[in-house]
Amino acid sequence: MKEALLTKPSARVTWTCALFLLGYVGAEVALGGWIVTFMIRVRGGAPFASGMTATGFWMGMTVGRVVLGFVTPRIGEKLAITVSTERNTRNHNNPLTTF
């Protein structure tokens, strides 16, 4: 395996992508599981309502991926990334979005 990583560029790209996805999916699942605890302990939510928050999180992720799968090819990757990151950078001082 060490030889393949050092000699084949495609293997390095594959392993780099695999490590990125491992971290990304790990963070996504951790956040999806943690949000229920956060809503109950910090926000004082009822257990059912807190569970529905996690459901909303996963539904949002699913719907967003499905919709963006159709929208992104039409508007282009560069514009899609610009629009999604621009919205996030404009609101970075909003006290409602920071904890």
Secondary structure, DSSP 8 states (H G I E B T S, - for coil): -HHHHHH-HHHHHHHHHHHHHHHHHHHHHHHHHHHHHHHHHTS---HHHHHHHHHHHHHHHHHHHHHHHHHHHHH-HHHHHHHHHHHHHHTTT-TTS--
